[in-house]
Amino acid sequence: MHRIIADRANRIDASGIRKVFELAAKLNDPVDFSIGQPDFDVPDDLKDAARWAIKIGHNKYSQTAGDAILKEHIEEKVRAEFGWAKPAVLVTSGVSGGLLLAFLSLVDPGDEVIIPDPYFVIYKHIINMVGGKCVFVDSYPAFDLPVAKIAQAITDKTKMIILNSPCNPTGVVYPEEQVAELAKVAEQREVLVMTDEIYERFCYDGPCPSIAKYYEKSLLLRGFSKSHAMTGWRLGYVAAHESLRPVVEAMTKIQQYTFVCAPTPFQDAAIAALDYEVSDLVEQYRAKRNLVYEGLKEKFELVRPGGAFYAFVKAPGGSGTQFVQKAIENNVLVIPGNVFSEKDTHFRISYATSDEKIRQGVEILRDLC
Protein backbone atom coordinates (compact mmCIF):
# COMPACT_ATOMS: atom_id res chain seq x y z
CA MET A 1 0.00 0.00 0.00
CA HIS A 2 1.31 3.44 -0.91
CA ARG A 3 2.24 5.80 1.91
CA ILE A 4 -0.83 7.94 2.69
CA ILE A 5 0.22 10.44 5.36
CA ALA A 6 2.43 13.30 4.19
CA ASP A 7 5.90 13.58 5.71
CA ARG A 8 5.10 17.04 7.11
CA ALA A 9 2.35 15.57 9.29
CA ASN A 10 4.79 13.03 10.71
CA ARG A 11 7.16 15.82 11.78
CA ILE A 12 4.78 16.90 14.53
CA ASP A 13 3.43 15.13 17.61
CA ALA A 14 0.00 15.33 19.20
CA SER A 15 -0.01 18.07 21.81
CA GLY A 16 0.97 16.89 25.26
CA ILE A 17 -1.32 19.57 26.65
CA ARG A 18 -4.31 18.19 24.77
CA LYS A 19 -3.55 14.68 25.99
CA VAL A 20 -3.80 15.85 29.59
CA PHE A 21 -6.85 18.00 28.74
CA GLU A 22 -8.60 14.89 27.38
CA LEU A 23 -7.58 12.96 30.48
CA ALA A 24 -9.27 15.61 32.64
CA ALA A 25 -12.64 14.61 31.22
CA LYS A 26 -12.19 11.11 32.65
CA LEU A 27 -11.35 12.16 36.20
CA ASN A 28 -13.80 13.06 38.94
CA ASP A 29 -13.58 16.78 39.72
CA PRO A 30 -9.79 17.07 39.28
CA VAL A 31 -7.65 20.07 40.13
CA ASP A 32 -7.00 21.14 36.55
CA PHE A 33 -3.72 23.03 36.27
CA SER A 34 -3.27 21.91 32.65
CA ILE A 35 -4.90 24.18 30.10
CA GLY A 36 -4.09 27.85 29.51
CA GLN A 37 -7.67 29.06 29.42
CA PRO A 38 -9.01 31.87 31.64
CA ASP A 39 -11.53 30.83 34.28
CA PHE A 40 -13.62 33.98 33.71
CA ASP A 41 -16.04 34.45 30.82
CA VAL A 42 -16.06 36.99 27.99
CA PRO A 43 -17.20 40.33 29.48
CA ASP A 44 -20.89 41.03 28.88
CA ASP A 45 -20.27 44.25 26.93
CA LEU A 46 -18.19 42.32 24.41
CA LYS A 47 -20.75 39.52 24.18
CA ASP A 48 -23.35 42.22 23.41
CA ALA A 49 -21.13 43.66 20.68
CA ALA A 50 -20.80 40.21 19.06
CA ARG A 51 -24.54 39.54 19.32
CA TRP A 52 -25.32 42.92 17.78
CA ALA A 53 -22.94 42.24 14.89
CA ILE A 54 -24.65 38.92 14.22
CA LYS A 55 -28.11 40.48 14.46
CA ILE A 56 -27.41 43.27 11.97
CA GLY A 57 -25.92 40.85 9.46
CA HIS A 58 -22.15 41.09 9.90
CA ASN A 59 -21.91 37.38 9.19
CA LYS A 60 -20.26 37.27 5.78
CA TYR A 61 -16.60 37.28 4.87
CA SER A 62 -14.62 40.32 5.86
CA GLN A 63 -11.68 41.46 3.80
CA THR A 64 -8.87 38.93 4.06
CA ALA A 65 -6.70 41.35 6.07
CA GLY A 66 -9.58 42.17 8.41
CA ASP A 67 -12.47 44.58 8.89
CA ALA A 68 -11.37 48.07 7.88
CA ILE A 69 -12.59 49.76 11.07
CA LEU A 70 -10.86 47.19 13.30
CA LYS A 71 -7.65 47.57 11.32
CA GLU A 72 -7.81 51.35 11.73
CA HIS A 73 -8.14 50.96 15.50
CA ILE A 74 -5.21 48.55 15.64
CA GLU A 75 -3.12 50.90 13.50
CA GLU A 76 -3.91 53.78 15.87
CA LYS A 77 -2.96 51.65 18.87
CA VAL A 78 0.41 50.51 17.53
CA ARG A 79 1.17 53.96 16.08
CA ALA A 80 0.71 55.50 19.51
CA GLU A 81 2.68 52.75 21.28
CA PHE A 82 5.61 52.31 18.89
CA GLY A 83 5.69 55.46 16.77
CA TRP A 84 5.23 53.60 13.48
CA ALA A 85 3.83 56.09 10.97
CA LYS A 86 2.21 53.57 8.61
CA PRO A 87 2.02 50.20 10.33
CA ALA A 88 1.07 47.09 8.39
CA VAL A 89 -1.77 45.15 10.05
CA LEU A 90 -3.40 41.76 9.53
CA VAL A 91 -6.29 40.39 11.61
CA THR A 92 -5.77 36.66 12.18
CA SER A 93 -7.65 33.64 13.45
CA GLY A 94 -6.00 33.80 16.83
CA VAL A 95 -2.31 34.35 17.53
CA SER A 96 -1.78 30.68 16.67
CA GLY A 97 -3.16 31.43 13.20
CA GLY A 98 -0.75 34.35 12.96
CA LEU A 99 2.17 32.12 13.96
CA LEU A 100 1.30 29.60 11.26
CA LEU A 101 1.06 32.33 8.62
CA ALA A 102 4.38 33.81 9.73
CA PHE A 103 6.22 30.50 9.56
CA LEU A 104 4.69 29.66 6.17
CA SER A 105 5.67 33.09 4.86
CA LEU A 106 9.21 33.25 6.22
CA VAL A 107 10.74 29.82 6.84
CA ASP A 108 12.14 27.76 3.98
CA PRO A 109 13.55 24.25 4.42
CA GLY A 110 16.90 24.53 6.16
CA ASP A 111 16.29 28.00 7.60
CA GLU A 112 17.18 28.35 11.28
CA VAL A 113 14.89 29.83 13.90
CA ILE A 114 16.37 30.73 17.31
CA ILE A 115 14.10 29.93 20.24
CA PRO A 116 14.81 30.42 23.97
CA ASP A 117 14.17 27.16 25.82
CA PRO A 118 11.59 26.65 27.46
CA TYR A 119 9.22 27.73 24.68
CA PHE A 120 5.57 27.72 23.62
CA VAL A 121 4.84 24.29 22.19
CA ILE A 122 3.56 25.39 18.76
CA TYR A 123 6.87 26.96 17.68
CA LYS A 124 8.84 23.72 17.49
CA HIS A 125 6.24 21.66 15.71
CA ILE A 126 5.21 24.13 13.02
CA ILE A 127 8.83 25.03 12.25
CA ASN A 128 9.58 21.32 11.89
CA MET A 129 6.50 20.89 9.72
CA VAL A 130 7.64 23.54 7.21
CA GLY A 131 11.16 22.10 7.12
CA GLY A 132 12.93 24.70 9.24
CA LYS A 133 15.51 23.98 11.93
CA CYS A 134 14.89 24.98 15.53
CA VAL A 135 17.95 26.31 17.31
CA PHE A 136 17.15 26.12 21.01
CA VAL A 137 19.00 28.42 23.39
CA ASP A 138 19.01 27.27 27.02
CA SER A 139 17.62 29.79 29.53
CA TYR A 140 17.71 27.54 32.62
CA PRO A 141 17.63 27.88 35.59
CA ALA A 142 16.32 31.46 35.99
CA PHE A 143 14.68 31.72 32.53
CA ASP A 144 16.18 35.15 31.83
CA LEU A 145 16.50 36.21 28.19
CA PRO A 146 19.81 34.58 27.13
CA VAL A 147 21.03 37.44 24.92
CA ALA A 148 24.70 36.38 24.73
CA LYS A 149 23.78 32.80 23.84
CA ILE A 150 21.35 34.03 21.18
CA ALA A 151 24.08 36.22 19.65
CA GLN A 152 26.40 33.21 19.50
CA ALA A 153 23.68 31.09 17.86
CA ILE A 154 23.12 33.45 14.91
CA THR A 155 24.46 32.11 11.61
CA ASP A 156 24.05 32.89 7.92
CA LYS A 157 21.05 30.55 7.96
CA THR A 158 19.22 32.34 10.79
CA LYS A 159 15.85 33.56 9.54
CA MET A 160 14.38 34.86 12.80
CA ILE A 161 14.53 35.00 16.57
CA ILE A 162 11.36 34.25 18.55
CA LEU A 163 10.58 36.24 21.66
CA ASN A 164 7.68 35.37 23.99
CA SER A 165 7.18 37.68 26.96
CA PRO A 166 5.30 37.22 29.24
CA CYS A 167 6.39 33.67 28.57
CA ASN A 168 4.45 30.47 28.29
CA PRO A 169 5.40 28.18 30.12
CA THR A 170 7.59 30.04 32.64
CA GLY A 171 5.52 33.17 33.33
CA VAL A 172 8.74 35.19 33.12
CA VAL A 173 8.62 38.80 31.89
CA TYR A 174 11.91 39.80 30.27
CA PRO A 175 13.29 43.01 31.80
CA GLU A 176 13.66 46.09 29.64
CA GLU A 177 17.46 46.08 29.63
CA GLN A 178 17.57 42.50 28.28
CA VAL A 179 14.98 43.27 25.61
CA ALA A 180 16.88 46.39 24.52
CA GLU A 181 20.12 44.43 24.44
CA LEU A 182 18.59 41.78 22.19
CA ALA A 183 17.29 44.51 19.89
CA LYS A 184 20.87 45.75 19.42
CA VAL A 185 22.07 42.24 18.60
CA ALA A 186 19.24 41.67 16.10
CA GLU A 187 19.87 45.04 14.43
CA GLN A 188 23.61 44.44 14.15
CA ARG A 189 23.05 41.03 12.58
CA GLU A 190 19.98 42.15 10.55
CA VAL A 191 17.76 39.36 11.88
CA LEU A 192 13.98 39.62 12.11
CA VAL A 193 12.42 39.18 15.57
CA MET A 194 8.95 37.70 15.95
CA THR A 195 7.51 38.79 19.29
CA ASP A 196 4.58 36.76 20.60
CA GLU A 197 2.77 39.00 23.11
CA ILE A 198 -0.52 37.20 23.65
CA TYR A 199 -0.13 37.71 27.43
CA GLU A 200 0.90 41.38 27.31
CA ARG A 201 -2.03 42.46 29.50
CA PHE A 202 -1.04 40.03 32.27
CA CYS A 203 1.87 41.85 33.90
CA TYR A 204 2.02 41.80 37.70
CA ASP A 205 5.19 43.58 38.81
CA GLY A 206 5.56 46.42 36.32
CA PRO A 207 5.32 46.94 32.57
CA CYS A 208 5.97 44.25 29.96
CA PRO A 209 8.49 45.85 27.59
CA SER A 210 8.09 45.04 23.89
CA ILE A 211 11.08 44.70 21.61
CA ALA A 212 8.99 46.51 18.98
CA LYS A 213 9.81 49.74 20.87
CA TYR A 214 13.50 49.21 20.15
CA TYR A 215 13.68 47.42 16.81
CA GLU A 216 11.73 48.17 13.65
CA LYS A 217 12.19 44.71 12.19
CA SER A 218 9.90 43.20 14.84
CA LEU A 219 6.84 41.23 13.80
CA LEU A 220 4.31 41.83 16.58
CA LEU A 221 1.62 39.24 17.39
CA ARG A 222 -1.12 40.03 19.90
CA GLY A 223 -4.64 38.80 20.51
CA PHE A 224 -7.77 38.71 22.62
CA SER A 225 -8.03 35.05 23.65
CA LYS A 226 -6.37 35.33 27.05
CA SER A 227 -7.08 38.90 28.15
CA HIS A 228 -10.78 38.76 27.24
CA ALA A 229 -11.40 34.98 27.57
CA MET A 230 -12.16 34.74 23.85
CA THR A 231 -10.22 31.52 23.33
CA GLY A 232 -12.98 30.06 21.17
CA TRP A 233 -13.55 33.23 19.16
CA ARG A 234 -10.15 32.90 17.44
CA LEU A 235 -9.06 36.52 17.16
CA GLY A 236 -5.58 37.96 16.98
CA TYR A 237 -3.58 40.39 14.93
CA VAL A 238 -0.18 40.97 13.42
CA ALA A 239 1.36 44.43 13.23
CA ALA A 240 4.67 45.57 11.86
CA HIS A 241 6.67 48.64 10.88
CA GLU A 242 6.17 49.65 7.26
CA SER A 243 9.61 48.24 6.43
CA LEU A 244 8.12 44.78 7.07
CA ARG A 245 5.00 45.40 4.99
CA PRO A 246 6.07 42.76 2.42
CA VAL A 247 6.06 40.17 5.22
CA VAL A 248 2.53 41.10 6.31
CA GLU A 249 1.39 41.11 2.68
CA ALA A 250 2.80 37.60 2.21
CA MET A 251 0.96 36.44 5.33
CA THR A 252 -2.25 38.06 4.04
CA LYS A 253 -1.87 36.25 0.73
CA ILE A 254 -1.54 32.89 2.48
CA GLN A 255 -4.49 33.69 4.75
CA GLN A 256 -6.57 34.25 1.59
CA TYR A 257 -6.07 30.58 0.67
CA THR A 258 -6.25 29.09 4.17
CA PHE A 259 -8.27 30.83 6.90
CA VAL A 260 -9.85 33.23 4.34
CA CYS A 261 -10.46 35.74 7.15
CA ALA A 262 -10.90 35.91 10.89
CA PRO A 263 -14.49 35.39 12.19
CA THR A 264 -16.40 38.49 11.07
CA PRO A 265 -18.91 39.18 13.89
CA PHE A 266 -16.18 38.74 16.49
CA GLN A 267 -14.07 41.32 14.71
CA ASP A 268 -16.78 43.84 15.60
CA ALA A 269 -16.44 42.80 19.25
CA ALA A 270 -12.65 43.16 19.00
CA ILE A 271 -13.07 46.87 18.22
CA ALA A 272 -14.63 47.28 21.66
CA ALA A 273 -12.12 44.87 23.24
CA LEU A 274 -9.11 46.97 22.20
CA ASP A 275 -10.08 49.64 24.72
CA TYR A 276 -11.82 47.42 27.25
CA GLU A 277 -10.39 47.78 30.75
CA VAL A 278 -9.21 44.44 32.18
CA SER A 279 -7.17 45.70 35.13
CA ASP A 280 -9.62 44.17 37.66
CA LEU A 281 -9.20 40.76 36.05
CA VAL A 282 -5.42 41.15 35.98
CA GLU A 283 -5.49 42.02 39.68
CA GLN A 284 -7.35 38.79 40.37
CA TYR A 285 -4.69 36.86 38.50
CA ARG A 286 -1.92 38.61 40.41
CA ALA A 287 -3.53 37.21 43.56
CA LYS A 288 -3.69 33.75 41.98
CA ARG A 289 0.01 34.02 41.09
CA ASN A 290 0.76 34.83 44.73
CA LEU A 291 -1.26 31.84 45.97
CA VAL A 292 0.73 29.47 43.76
CA TYR A 293 4.15 30.96 44.40
CA GLU A 294 3.79 31.43 48.15
CA GLY A 295 2.24 27.99 48.49
CA LEU A 296 4.99 26.15 46.62
CA LYS A 297 8.21 28.08 47.20
CA GLU A 298 9.15 26.33 50.44
CA LYS A 299 8.79 22.84 48.96
CA PHE A 300 9.67 23.36 45.30
CA GLU A 301 12.25 25.22 43.27
CA LEU A 302 10.50 27.75 41.03
CA VAL A 303 10.98 31.23 39.58
CA ARG A 304 8.36 33.76 40.68
CA PRO A 305 6.20 34.39 37.58
CA GLY A 306 5.95 38.03 36.52
CA GLY A 307 3.16 37.62 33.97
CA ALA A 308 0.85 35.29 32.04
CA PHE A 309 -0.76 32.63 34.27
CA TYR A 310 1.85 29.90 34.46
CA ALA A 311 4.52 28.65 36.81
CA PHE A 312 7.33 26.35 35.66
CA VAL A 313 8.29 24.22 38.63
CA LYS A 314 11.33 21.97 39.06
CA ALA A 315 10.20 18.40 39.63
CA PRO A 316 11.38 16.61 42.77
CA GLY A 317 13.51 13.66 41.76
CA GLY A 318 14.55 15.24 38.49
CA SER A 319 11.96 13.82 36.08
CA GLY A 320 9.05 16.03 35.10
CA THR A 321 7.25 13.17 33.39
CA GLN A 322 7.42 10.89 36.44
CA PHE A 323 6.23 13.61 38.80
CA VAL A 324 3.32 14.51 36.48
CA GLN A 325 2.23 10.86 36.45
CA LYS A 326 2.30 10.92 40.25
CA ALA A 327 0.29 14.17 40.36
CA ILE A 328 -2.35 12.84 37.97
CA GLU A 329 -2.72 9.71 40.12
CA ASN A 330 -3.61 12.15 42.91
CA ASN A 331 -6.20 14.01 40.79
CA VAL A 332 -4.00 17.03 39.91
CA LEU A 333 -3.49 17.72 36.22
CA VAL A 334 -0.21 19.40 35.31
CA ILE A 335 1.90 19.30 32.13
CA PRO A 336 5.37 17.73 31.92
CA GLY A 337 8.09 20.24 31.09
CA ASN A 338 9.34 18.29 28.06
CA VAL A 339 6.22 19.45 26.19
CA PHE A 340 7.79 22.94 26.28
CA SER A 341 11.47 22.13 26.43
CA GLU A 342 14.31 19.91 25.31
CA LYS A 343 14.67 19.00 28.99
CA ASP A 344 12.39 16.94 31.24
CA THR A 345 13.19 18.48 34.60
CA HIS A 346 10.12 20.64 35.29
CA PHE A 347 6.34 20.70 35.10
CA ARG A 348 4.00 23.52 34.16
CA ILE A 349 1.14 24.80 36.27
CA SER A 350 -1.61 26.92 34.75
CA TYR A 351 -3.27 28.80 37.60
CA ALA A 352 -6.18 29.92 35.43
CA THR A 353 -8.67 28.36 37.80
CA SER A 354 -10.54 29.22 40.98
CA ASP A 355 -8.71 30.24 44.16
CA GLU A 356 -10.30 27.26 45.90
CA LYS A 357 -8.87 24.84 43.33
CA ILE A 358 -5.47 26.53 43.54
CA ARG A 359 -5.35 26.04 47.32
CA GLN A 360 -6.46 22.43 46.96
CA GLY A 361 -3.93 21.70 44.23
CA VAL A 362 -1.05 23.40 46.01
CA GLU A 363 -1.74 21.33 49.14
CA ILE A 364 -1.71 18.08 47.14
CA LEU A 365 1.51 18.99 45.34
CA ARG A 366 3.16 19.91 48.65
CA ASP A 367 2.19 16.53 50.06
CA LEU A 368 3.58 14.76 46.99
CA CYS A 369 6.88 16.58 47.40
C-alpha positions as CSV (number, residue, x, y, z in Angstrom):
1,M,0.0,0.0,0.0
2,H,1.3,3.4,-0.9
3,R,2.2,5.8,1.9
4,I,-0.8,7.9,2.7
5,I,0.2,10.4,5.4
6,A,2.4,13.3,4.2
7,D,5.9,13.6,5.7
8,R,5.1,17.0,7.1
9,A,2.4,15.6,9.3
10,N,4.8,13.0,10.7
11,R,7.2,15.8,11.8
12,I,4.8,16.9,14.5
13,D,3.4,15.1,17.6
14,A,0.0,15.3,19.2
15,S,0.0,18.1,21.8
16,G,1.0,16.9,25.3
17,I,-1.3,19.6,26.7
18,R,-4.3,18.2,24.8
19,K,-3.5,14.7,26.0
20,V,-3.8,15.8,29.6
21,F,-6.8,18.0,28.7
22,E,-8.6,14.9,27.4
23,L,-7.6,13.0,30.5
24,A,-9.3,15.6,32.6
25,A,-12.6,14.6,31.2
26,K,-12.2,11.1,32.6
27,L,-11.3,12.2,36.2
28,N,-13.8,13.1,38.9
29,D,-13.6,16.8,39.7
30,P,-9.8,17.1,39.3
31,V,-7.6,20.1,40.1
32,D,-7.0,21.1,36.6
33,F,-3.7,23.0,36.3
34,S,-3.3,21.9,32.7
35,I,-4.9,24.2,30.1
36,G,-4.1,27.8,29.5
37,Q,-7.7,29.1,29.4
38,P,-9.0,31.9,31.6
39,D,-11.5,30.8,34.3
40,F,-13.6,34.0,33.7
41,D,-16.0,34.4,30.8
42,V,-16.1,37.0,28.0
43,P,-17.2,40.3,29.5
44,D,-20.9,41.0,28.9
45,D,-20.3,44.2,26.9
46,L,-18.2,42.3,24.4
47,K,-20.8,39.5,24.2
48,D,-23.3,42.2,23.4
49,A,-21.1,43.7,20.7
50,A,-20.8,40.2,19.1
51,R,-24.5,39.5,19.3
52,W,-25.3,42.9,17.8
53,A,-22.9,42.2,14.9
54,I,-24.7,38.9,14.2
55,K,-28.1,40.5,14.5
56,I,-27.4,43.3,12.0
57,G,-25.9,40.8,9.5
58,H,-22.2,41.1,9.9
59,N,-21.9,37.4,9.2
60,K,-20.3,37.3,5.8
61,Y,-16.6,37.3,4.9
62,S,-14.6,40.3,5.9
63,Q,-11.7,41.5,3.8
64,T,-8.9,38.9,4.1
65,A,-6.7,41.3,6.1
66,G,-9.6,42.2,8.4
67,D,-12.5,44.6,8.9
68,A,-11.4,48.1,7.9
69,I,-12.6,49.8,11.1
70,L,-10.9,47.2,13.3
71,K,-7.7,47.6,11.3
72,E,-7.8,51.3,11.7
73,H,-8.1,51.0,15.5
74,I,-5.2,48.6,15.6
75,E,-3.1,50.9,13.5
76,E,-3.9,53.8,15.9
77,K,-3.0,51.7,18.9
78,V,0.4,50.5,17.5
79,R,1.2,54.0,16.1
80,A,0.7,55.5,19.5
81,E,2.7,52.8,21.3
82,F,5.6,52.3,18.9
83,G,5.7,55.5,16.8
84,W,5.2,53.6,13.5
85,A,3.8,56.1,11.0
86,K,2.2,53.6,8.6
87,P,2.0,50.2,10.3
88,A,1.1,47.1,8.4
89,V,-1.8,45.1,10.0
90,L,-3.4,41.8,9.5
91,V,-6.3,40.4,11.6
92,T,-5.8,36.7,12.2
93,S,-7.7,33.6,13.5
94,G,-6.0,33.8,16.8
95,V,-2.3,34.3,17.5
96,S,-1.8,30.7,16.7
97,G,-3.2,31.4,13.2
98,G,-0.8,34.3,13.0
99,L,2.2,32.1,14.0
100,L,1.3,29.6,11.3
101,L,1.1,32.3,8.6
102,A,4.4,33.8,9.7
103,F,6.2,30.5,9.6
104,L,4.7,29.7,6.2
105,S,5.7,33.1,4.9
106,L,9.2,33.2,6.2
107,V,10.7,29.8,6.8
108,D,12.1,27.8,4.0
109,P,13.5,24.2,4.4
110,G,16.9,24.5,6.2
111,D,16.3,28.0,7.6
112,E,17.2,28.3,11.3
113,V,14.9,29.8,13.9
114,I,16.4,30.7,17.3
115,I,14.1,29.9,20.2
116,P,14.8,30.4,24.0
117,D,14.2,27.2,25.8
118,P,11.6,26.7,27.5
119,Y,9.2,27.7,24.7
120,F,5.6,27.7,23.6
121,V,4.8,24.3,22.2
122,I,3.6,25.4,18.8
123,Y,6.9,27.0,17.7
124,K,8.8,23.7,17.5
125,H,6.2,21.7,15.7
126,I,5.2,24.1,13.0
127,I,8.8,25.0,12.2
128,N,9.6,21.3,11.9
129,M,6.5,20.9,9.7
130,V,7.6,23.5,7.2
131,G,11.2,22.1,7.1
132,G,12.9,24.7,9.2
133,K,15.5,24.0,11.9
134,C,14.9,25.0,15.5
135,V,18.0,26.3,17.3
136,F,17.2,26.1,21.0
137,V,19.0,28.4,23.4
138,D,19.0,27.3,27.0
139,S,17.6,29.8,29.5
140,Y,17.7,27.5,32.6
141,P,17.6,27.9,35.6
142,A,16.3,31.5,36.0
143,F,14.7,31.7,32.5
144,D,16.2,35.2,31.8
145,L,16.5,36.2,28.2
146,P,19.8,34.6,27.1
147,V,21.0,37.4,24.9
148,A,24.7,36.4,24.7
149,K,23.8,32.8,23.8
150,I,21.3,34.0,21.2
151,A,24.1,36.2,19.7
152,Q,26.4,33.2,19.5
153,A,23.7,31.1,17.9
154,I,23.1,33.4,14.9
155,T,24.5,32.1,11.6
156,D,24.0,32.9,7.9
157,K,21.1,30.5,8.0
158,T,19.2,32.3,10.8
159,K,15.9,33.6,9.5
160,M,14.4,34.9,12.8
161,I,14.5,35.0,16.6
162,I,11.4,34.2,18.6
163,L,10.6,36.2,21.7
164,N,7.7,35.4,24.0
165,S,7.2,37.7,27.0
166,P,5.3,37.2,29.2
167,C,6.4,33.7,28.6
168,N,4.4,30.5,28.3
169,P,5.4,28.2,30.1
170,T,7.6,30.0,32.6
171,G,5.5,33.2,33.3
172,V,8.7,35.2,33.1
173,V,8.6,38.8,31.9
174,Y,11.9,39.8,30.3
175,P,13.3,43.0,31.8
176,E,13.7,46.1,29.6
177,E,17.5,46.1,29.6
178,Q,17.6,42.5,28.3
179,V,15.0,43.3,25.6
180,A,16.9,46.4,24.5
181,E,20.1,44.4,24.4
182,L,18.6,41.8,22.2
183,A,17.3,44.5,19.9
184,K,20.9,45.7,19.4
185,V,22.1,42.2,18.6
186,A,19.2,41.7,16.1
187,E,19.9,45.0,14.4
188,Q,23.6,44.4,14.1
189,R,23.0,41.0,12.6
190,E,20.0,42.1,10.6
191,V,17.8,39.4,11.9
192,L,14.0,39.6,12.1
193,V,12.4,39.2,15.6
194,M,9.0,37.7,15.9
195,T,7.5,38.8,19.3
196,D,4.6,36.8,20.6
197,E,2.8,39.0,23.1
198,I,-0.5,37.2,23.6
199,Y,-0.1,37.7,27.4
200,E,0.9,41.4,27.3
201,R,-2.0,42.5,29.5
202,F,-1.0,40.0,32.3
203,C,1.9,41.8,33.9
204,Y,2.0,41.8,37.7
205,D,5.2,43.6,38.8
206,G,5.6,46.4,36.3
207,P,5.3,46.9,32.6
208,C,6.0,44.3,30.0
209,P,8.5,45.9,27.6
210,S,8.1,45.0,23.9
211,I,11.1,44.7,21.6
212,A,9.0,46.5,19.0
213,K,9.8,49.7,20.9
214,Y,13.5,49.2,20.2
215,Y,13.7,47.4,16.8
216,E,11.7,48.2,13.7
217,K,12.2,44.7,12.2
218,S,9.9,43.2,14.8
219,L,6.8,41.2,13.8
220,L,4.3,41.8,16.6
221,L,1.6,39.2,17.4
222,R,-1.1,40.0,19.9
223,G,-4.6,38.8,20.5
224,F,-7.8,38.7,22.6
225,S,-8.0,35.1,23.6
226,K,-6.4,35.3,27.0
227,S,-7.1,38.9,28.2
228,H,-10.8,38.8,27.2
229,A,-11.4,35.0,27.6
230,M,-12.2,34.7,23.8
231,T,-10.2,31.5,23.3
232,G,-13.0,30.1,21.2
233,W,-13.5,33.2,19.2
234,R,-10.1,32.9,17.4
235,L,-9.1,36.5,17.2
236,G,-5.6,38.0,17.0
237,Y,-3.6,40.4,14.9
238,V,-0.2,41.0,13.4
239,A,1.4,44.4,13.2
240,A,4.7,45.6,11.9
241,H,6.7,48.6,10.9
242,E,6.2,49.7,7.3
243,S,9.6,48.2,6.4
244,L,8.1,44.8,7.1
245,R,5.0,45.4,5.0
246,P,6.1,42.8,2.4
247,V,6.1,40.2,5.2
248,V,2.5,41.1,6.3
249,E,1.4,41.1,2.7
250,A,2.8,37.6,2.2
251,M,1.0,36.4,5.3
252,T,-2.2,38.1,4.0
253,K,-1.9,36.2,0.7
254,I,-1.5,32.9,2.5
255,Q,-4.5,33.7,4.7
256,Q,-6.6,34.2,1.6
257,Y,-6.1,30.6,0.7
258,T,-6.3,29.1,4.2
259,F,-8.3,30.8,6.9
260,V,-9.8,33.2,4.3
261,C,-10.5,35.7,7.1
262,A,-10.9,35.9,10.9
263,P,-14.5,35.4,12.2
264,T,-16.4,38.5,11.1
265,P,-18.9,39.2,13.9
266,F,-16.2,38.7,16.5
267,Q,-14.1,41.3,14.7
268,D,-16.8,43.8,15.6
269,A,-16.4,42.8,19.2
270,A,-12.7,43.2,19.0
271,I,-13.1,46.9,18.2
272,A,-14.6,47.3,21.7
273,A,-12.1,44.9,23.2
274,L,-9.1,47.0,22.2
275,D,-10.1,49.6,24.7
276,Y,-11.8,47.4,27.3
277,E,-10.4,47.8,30.8
278,V,-9.2,44.4,32.2
279,S,-7.2,45.7,35.1
280,D,-9.6,44.2,37.7
281,L,-9.2,40.8,36.0
282,V,-5.4,41.2,36.0
283,E,-5.5,42.0,39.7
284,Q,-7.4,38.8,40.4
285,Y,-4.7,36.9,38.5
286,R,-1.9,38.6,40.4
287,A,-3.5,37.2,43.6
288,K,-3.7,33.7,42.0
289,R,0.0,34.0,41.1
290,N,0.8,34.8,44.7
291,L,-1.3,31.8,46.0
292,V,0.7,29.5,43.8
293,Y,4.2,31.0,44.4
294,E,3.8,31.4,48.1
295,G,2.2,28.0,48.5
296,L,5.0,26.1,46.6
297,K,8.2,28.1,47.2
298,E,9.2,26.3,50.4
299,K,8.8,22.8,49.0
300,F,9.7,23.4,45.3
301,E,12.3,25.2,43.3
302,L,10.5,27.8,41.0
303,V,11.0,31.2,39.6
304,R,8.4,33.8,40.7
305,P,6.2,34.4,37.6
306,G,5.9,38.0,36.5
307,G,3.2,37.6,34.0
308,A,0.8,35.3,32.0
309,F,-0.8,32.6,34.3
310,Y,1.9,29.9,34.5
311,A,4.5,28.7,36.8
312,F,7.3,26.3,35.7
313,V,8.3,24.2,38.6
314,K,11.3,22.0,39.1
315,A,10.2,18.4,39.6
316,P,11.4,16.6,42.8
317,G,13.5,13.7,41.8
318,G,14.5,15.2,38.5
319,S,12.0,13.8,36.1
320,G,9.1,16.0,35.1
321,T,7.3,13.2,33.4
322,Q,7.4,10.9,36.4
323,F,6.2,13.6,38.8
324,V,3.3,14.5,36.5
325,Q,2.2,10.9,36.5
326,K,2.3,10.9,40.2
327,A,0.3,14.2,40.4
328,I,-2.4,12.8,38.0
329,E,-2.7,9.7,40.1
330,N,-3.6,12.2,42.9
331,N,-6.2,14.0,40.8
332,V,-4.0,17.0,39.9
333,L,-3.5,17.7,36.2
334,V,-0.2,19.4,35.3
335,I,1.9,19.3,32.1
336,P,5.4,17.7,31.9
337,G,8.1,20.2,31.1
338,N,9.3,18.3,28.1
339,V,6.2,19.4,26.2
340,F,7.8,22.9,26.3
341,S,11.5,22.1,26.4
342,E,14.3,19.9,25.3
343,K,14.7,19.0,29.0
344,D,12.4,16.9,31.2
345,T,13.2,18.5,34.6
346,H,10.1,20.6,35.3
347,F,6.3,20.7,35.1
348,R,4.0,23.5,34.2
349,I,1.1,24.8,36.3
350,S,-1.6,26.9,34.8
351,Y,-3.3,28.8,37.6
352,A,-6.2,29.9,35.4
353,T,-8.7,28.4,37.8
354,S,-10.5,29.2,41.0
355,D,-8.7,30.2,44.2
356,E,-10.3,27.3,45.9
357,K,-8.9,24.8,43.3
358,I,-5.5,26.5,43.5
359,R,-5.4,26.0,47.3
360,Q,-6.5,22.4,47.0
361,G,-3.9,21.7,44.2
362,V,-1.1,23.4,46.0
363,E,-1.7,21.3,49.1
364,I,-1.7,18.1,47.1
365,L,1.5,19.0,45.3
366,R,3.2,19.9,48.6
367,D,2.2,16.5,50.1
368,L,3.6,14.8,47.0
369,C,6.9,16.6,47.4
